[in-house]
């Protein structure tokens, strides 16, 4: 069935939708989504414990459309042109901090299929890397891929209750996973606990720029649909409030940097894919019927993130955040 669906998708991709892409407004994008999914229906559905089903159902979609190397985070392309090398920018930044701190023990939370930790472990053979993720399928894939890497291991784990002793790691990093936290203070407190004094938490993630009510109605709807379709059930945290929570947990903020402009090539690529899926209503409805719902709903985020993460007019931003645990 998977091969049949892929053929259906590819046949829709033959049509040039560049004009539609250029002219598409946010209200038109919301209308397309509403006609296929029903915007209110999606927002009214509330599935508890959605994270594992979302990533399990979305696995082959991420691999087929996003990264065949099993990266599941945004590529950072600072020159405005999408290149797959952009998936390595975030782990390279972590690698720079590993060298700066002479770190020996590094933990990745929300490690996915192991792309980042595997890259870093190969680059730093004298550093011990551990990856934890809530999704069993991710850990299975990551473990298989890292079977010959002696300084890397993976295990199922929940960032709300990390199974490690106090002060176990020099660096903890998290790419696009802490946004799933219902109560950010809980994983932040856990990470602070397992970090050694002088250690760092390195984060790349999405945040709201301000309170949702400050944006116009269409942008509010687009923000909520983007979050829901990516299994961020409680919405992205507001960046300033989230940093206050981090300070309350004991961290000091070493650096924050808005990198929204650098994910625009990835978002343009995802938008184009989503438009190709949505432009034929009959094909989209057939595929939506055949495929798991969380996988299909990635098309919603793909279509809307270019609006919601627009550096000038959007409601959200993509940040690099480096937090430090004080040495004393």
C-alpha positions as CSV (number, residue, x, y, z in Angstrom):
1,X,0.0,0.0,0.0
2,X,2.8,2.4,0.8
3,X,4.2,2.1,-2.7
4,X,0.8,2.8,-4.2
5,X,0.4,5.9,-2.1
6,X,3.8,7.2,-3.1
7,X,2.9,6.8,-6.8
8,X,-0.3,8.8,-6.1
9,X,1.8,11.5,-4.5
10,X,4.3,11.6,-7.3
11,X,1.7,11.8,-10.0
12,X,0.4,15.0,-8.3
13,X,3.9,16.4,-8.1
14,X,4.2,16.6,-11.9
15,X,2.0,19.6,-12.0
16,X,3.7,23.0,-11.7
17,X,2.2,24.9,-8.8
18,X,4.7,27.8,-8.8
19,X,2.0,30.4,-9.6
20,X,-0.3,29.0,-6.9
21,X,2.5,29.1,-4.4
22,X,3.4,32.7,-5.3
23,X,-0.2,33.9,-5.0
24,X,-1.3,31.9,-1.9
25,X,-2.4,34.1,1.0
26,X,-2.9,32.9,4.5
27,X,-6.6,33.1,4.2
28,X,-6.5,31.0,1.0
29,X,-4.2,28.4,2.7
30,X,-6.6,28.1,5.7
31,X,-9.5,27.7,3.2
32,X,-7.7,24.8,1.5
33,X,-7.0,23.1,4.8
34,X,-10.6,23.6,6.0
35,X,-12.0,22.1,2.8
36,X,-10.0,18.9,3.3
37,X,-9.7,18.5,7.1
38,X,-12.0,21.0,8.7
39,X,-10.0,23.5,10.8
40,X,-12.4,23.5,13.8
41,X,-12.6,19.7,13.8
42,X,-8.8,19.4,14.0
43,X,-8.5,21.9,16.9
44,X,-11.4,20.3,18.8
45,X,-9.8,16.8,18.7
46,X,-7.6,16.3,21.7
47,X,-5.7,13.1,21.9
48,X,-3.8,12.4,25.1
49,X,-0.3,10.9,24.8
50,X,-0.1,12.0,21.2
51,X,3.7,12.2,20.9
52,X,4.6,8.6,20.3
53,X,1.8,7.9,17.8
54,X,2.6,11.1,15.9
55,X,6.3,10.2,15.4
56,X,5.6,6.5,14.8
57,X,3.0,7.3,12.1
58,X,5.2,10.0,10.6
59,X,8.4,8.1,10.4
60,X,8.4,7.1,6.7
61,X,7.0,10.4,5.7
62,X,9.9,12.2,7.4
63,X,12.3,9.8,5.8
64,X,10.8,10.1,2.3
65,X,10.1,13.8,2.2
66,X,12.3,15.4,4.8
67,X,15.7,13.6,5.2
68,X,16.8,10.2,3.9
69,X,19.6,10.5,6.5
70,X,17.0,10.4,9.3
71,X,17.3,13.9,10.5
72,X,13.9,15.1,11.8
73,X,14.8,18.7,12.6
74,X,14.9,21.8,10.4
75,X,17.9,22.4,8.2
76,X,19.7,25.7,8.8
77,X,20.6,27.4,5.5
78,X,22.0,30.9,6.0
79,X,22.4,31.7,2.3
80,X,18.7,31.3,1.6
81,X,19.1,28.1,-0.5
82,X,18.0,24.7,0.8
83,X,20.8,22.2,1.1
84,X,20.7,19.0,3.1
85,X,24.1,19.9,4.7
86,X,22.0,22.3,6.8
87,X,20.8,19.4,8.9
88,X,24.3,19.2,10.3
89,X,24.5,22.9,11.5
90,X,22.8,22.2,14.9
91,X,25.0,19.3,15.8
92,X,28.1,21.2,14.6
93,X,27.2,24.0,17.1
94,X,26.9,21.4,19.8
95,X,30.3,20.0,18.8
96,X,31.8,23.5,19.2
97,X,30.5,23.6,22.7
98,X,31.8,20.1,23.5
99,X,35.3,21.3,22.5
100,X,35.0,24.6,24.4
101,X,34.0,22.8,27.6
102,X,36.1,19.7,27.1
103,X,33.0,17.8,27.7
104,X,33.2,14.0,28.4
105,X,29.6,13.0,28.9
106,X,26.8,14.3,26.6
107,X,23.1,13.6,26.5
108,X,20.6,14.2,23.7
109,X,17.0,14.2,24.8
110,X,14.4,13.6,22.1
111,X,17.2,12.0,20.0
112,X,14.8,10.7,17.3
113,X,16.5,8.2,15.1
114,X,20.0,9.2,16.3
115,X,21.1,11.5,13.4
116,X,22.7,14.1,15.7
117,X,24.3,11.9,18.3
118,X,25.7,9.5,15.7
119,X,27.3,12.4,13.8
120,X,28.8,13.8,17.0
121,X,30.0,10.5,18.3
122,X,31.9,9.9,15.1
123,X,33.5,13.3,15.4
124,X,34.4,13.0,19.1
125,X,35.5,9.4,19.7
126,X,36.7,10.2,23.3
127,X,33.3,11.6,24.4
128,X,30.5,9.4,25.7
129,X,27.2,10.1,24.1
130,X,23.7,8.9,25.2
131,X,20.5,9.5,23.4
132,X,17.0,9.1,24.9
133,X,13.6,9.3,23.1
134,X,10.1,8.5,24.0
135,X,9.3,6.7,20.8
136,X,10.3,3.0,20.7
137,X,10.6,2.9,16.9
138,X,13.1,5.8,17.0
139,X,15.3,4.0,19.6
140,X,15.1,0.8,17.5
141,X,16.3,2.6,14.4
142,X,19.0,4.6,16.2
143,X,20.4,1.6,18.0
144,X,20.7,-0.4,14.8
145,X,22.4,2.5,13.0
146,X,24.9,3.0,15.9
147,X,25.7,-0.7,16.5
148,X,29.4,-0.2,15.6
149,X,29.9,3.1,17.4
150,X,31.4,2.3,20.8
151,X,30.9,5.7,22.4
152,X,27.2,5.9,21.7
153,X,24.1,4.3,23.2
154,X,20.4,4.9,23.1
155,X,17.5,4.1,25.4
156,X,13.8,4.9,25.8
157,X,13.4,7.8,28.1
158,X,11.1,10.6,29.1
159,X,12.5,14.1,29.6
160,X,10.0,14.7,32.4
161,X,11.7,11.9,34.5
162,X,15.3,11.2,33.3
163,X,16.8,8.0,34.6
164,X,20.2,9.3,35.4
165,X,22.0,10.3,38.6
166,X,22.5,13.9,39.6
167,X,25.4,15.7,37.8
168,X,25.9,13.0,35.2
169,X,26.5,15.1,32.1
170,X,28.6,18.1,30.9
171,X,26.2,19.0,28.1
172,X,22.6,18.2,27.3
173,X,21.1,19.1,24.0
174,X,17.6,19.1,22.7
175,X,16.5,19.8,19.1
176,X,12.8,20.5,18.5
177,X,11.5,18.3,21.4
178,X,11.0,20.5,24.5
179,X,8.1,22.2,22.7
180,X,6.1,19.0,23.5
181,X,6.4,19.6,27.2
182,X,3.1,20.3,28.9
183,X,4.8,22.0,31.9
184,X,8.3,23.3,30.8
185,X,9.5,23.6,34.3
186,X,9.5,19.9,34.8
187,X,12.0,18.8,32.1
188,X,14.1,22.0,32.8
189,X,14.4,21.0,36.4
190,X,15.3,17.4,35.5
191,X,18.0,18.6,33.0
192,X,19.4,21.0,35.6
193,X,19.6,18.1,38.1
194,X,21.6,15.9,35.8
195,X,23.9,18.6,34.5
196,X,27.3,19.1,36.2
197,X,28.1,22.6,37.5
198,X,29.3,24.6,34.6
199,X,27.4,22.4,32.2
200,X,25.2,23.6,29.3
201,X,21.8,22.9,27.9
202,X,21.7,23.6,24.1
203,X,18.3,24.0,22.5
204,X,17.0,24.6,19.0
205,X,13.2,24.9,19.0
206,X,10.1,26.9,18.1
207,X,8.6,29.5,20.3
208,X,5.7,32.0,20.1
209,X,6.8,35.6,19.8
210,X,4.0,36.9,22.1
211,X,0.6,36.0,23.5
212,X,-1.6,34.4,20.9
213,X,-4.3,37.1,21.3
214,X,-2.0,39.8,20.0
215,X,-2.1,38.3,16.5
216,X,-5.0,38.7,14.0
217,X,-7.6,36.0,13.7
218,X,-6.2,34.1,10.7
219,X,-2.7,34.0,12.2
220,X,-4.1,32.7,15.5
221,X,-5.8,29.9,13.6
222,X,-2.7,29.2,11.6
223,X,-0.6,29.1,14.7
224,X,-2.9,26.7,16.5
225,X,-3.2,24.4,13.4
226,X,0.6,24.4,13.0
227,X,1.1,23.4,16.6
228,X,-1.7,20.8,16.6
229,X,-0.6,19.1,13.4
230,X,3.0,18.8,14.8
231,X,1.7,17.2,18.0
232,X,2.6,20.3,20.1
233,X,-0.7,20.0,21.9
234,X,-0.3,22.8,24.4
235,X,1.2,25.3,21.9
236,X,4.7,26.7,21.6
237,X,5.8,28.5,24.7
238,X,6.2,32.3,24.5
239,X,10.0,32.8,24.4
240,X,10.2,35.5,27.1
241,X,8.1,33.5,29.5
242,X,10.0,30.3,28.8
243,X,13.3,32.0,29.5
244,X,11.8,33.2,32.8
245,X,11.0,29.6,33.6
246,X,14.5,28.5,32.8
247,X,15.9,31.2,35.1
248,X,13.5,30.0,37.9
249,X,14.9,26.4,37.4
250,X,18.4,27.7,38.2
251,X,19.8,28.3,34.7
252,X,21.5,31.4,33.5
253,X,20.9,32.4,29.9
254,X,24.2,32.4,28.0
255,X,22.8,33.0,24.5
256,X,19.6,33.4,22.6
257,X,19.5,33.8,18.8
258,X,16.5,34.0,16.5
259,X,17.4,31.8,13.5
260,X,14.0,32.0,11.8
261,X,15.5,33.3,8.6
262,X,17.7,30.3,8.3
263,X,14.8,27.8,8.3
264,X,13.0,29.6,5.5
265,X,14.5,27.4,2.7
266,X,13.3,24.3,4.6
267,X,9.8,25.9,5.1
268,X,9.6,26.8,1.4
269,X,10.4,23.3,0.4
270,X,7.8,21.9,2.8
271,X,5.2,24.4,1.6
272,X,5.8,23.3,-2.0
273,X,5.3,19.7,-1.1
274,X,2.1,20.5,0.8
275,X,0.7,22.5,-2.0
276,X,1.3,19.6,-4.4
277,X,-0.5,17.3,-2.0
278,X,-3.4,19.7,-1.5
279,X,-3.9,21.1,-5.0
280,X,-5.8,18.0,-6.2
281,X,-8.7,17.6,-3.8
282,X,-9.7,14.1,-4.9
283,X,-6.1,12.8,-4.6
284,X,-5.7,14.4,-1.2
285,X,-8.9,13.0,0.1
286,X,-7.9,9.5,-1.1
287,X,-4.5,9.7,0.5
288,X,-6.0,11.2,3.7
289,X,-8.3,8.2,3.9
290,X,-5.6,5.7,3.3
291,X,-2.8,7.1,5.5
292,X,-2.6,7.5,9.3
293,X,-4.0,10.8,10.3
294,X,-1.0,12.2,12.1
295,X,1.2,11.5,9.1
296,X,-1.3,13.3,6.7
297,X,-1.6,16.3,9.0
298,X,2.1,17.1,8.5
299,X,0.8,18.7,5.3
300,X,-1.0,21.3,7.4
301,X,2.2,22.4,9.2
302,X,4.1,22.2,5.9
303,X,1.6,24.7,4.3
304,X,1.3,27.1,7.3
305,X,4.8,27.3,8.8
306,X,6.0,29.7,6.1
307,X,3.3,32.1,7.5
308,X,3.6,31.4,11.2
309,X,7.4,31.5,11.2
310,X,7.8,34.4,8.9
311,X,10.5,36.6,10.5
312,X,8.6,39.8,9.9
313,X,4.9,39.0,10.0
314,X,4.7,35.6,11.7
315,X,3.6,34.6,15.2
316,X,6.5,32.2,16.0
317,X,10.3,32.1,15.8
318,X,13.0,29.4,15.6
319,X,15.6,30.0,18.4
320,X,18.9,28.8,19.4
321,X,19.1,28.9,23.2
322,X,22.2,28.1,25.3
323,X,21.5,27.8,29.1
324,X,24.2,27.3,31.7
325,X,24.2,25.7,35.1
326,X,26.3,27.9,37.4
327,X,29.6,26.5,38.4
328,X,28.8,27.0,42.1
